[in-house]
Amino acid sequence: MDNRTFLAIGIAAALLIGIVAVFLASSDPDGLESTALMIQGQKTLTGPASPDATVHGTTDGRFSYSAPLPDYSLGGRFGPLGGIVAIVLGILLAFGLIFGISKLIIARKKAKQAEANQ
């Protein structure tokens, strides 16, 4: 299997998993969002998050953030389709970022090898 085929299969698998994840994802926050709620005192480790727990708004002296695609969606009016679009955009953005960084690293290595050969 050549590199392009391997890369295409990997991207297709990531997109498939991302699209299916929209319908299987839990509504209970985890990871970074859950940690932010615990820091703000809106959630404990032993109990569920309160129904009105949000991280939006001004919180003086406390952690605050605004996600570019909150809750992996484009807003409530788009429904699951918005989640699919948000996840596909995120996967492609992450791929593009990693691809660009890898190209820079390869170019830098080639330049160092060319200097060493002179």
C-alpha positions, 0 to 999 in steps of 0.5 A: 500500500502506498502512502497516498492510499494509506493517507486517504484510508486514514482520513476516510476512517477519521471522517466516518468515526467523526460523523457517527460520533455525532449520534453516539456522543454523551450530553454529559460534559467530559474532558476540558469542559467538565474540568472548567465546570469543576474549577468554577464550582458548578460541578463536583466529581461525585455528582452530575453537572447542574442543568444550568451549568455553562461556561459562557459569560464574564467570570472575574478571576475565574477561567472562561472560554468561548469555543469556536464550534461549541458542543461540536455544533453550528448552533441549535437550529442546524441540529445533527447536520451542524454537528456533522459539519463541525466535526468534518471541519475540525478533522480537516483542519487538524489534518491540514495543520499536521500535514503543514507542520510535517512538510515544514519539518521535512523541508528543514531536514532536506535543507540541513542535509543539503548544507551538510553535503556541501 
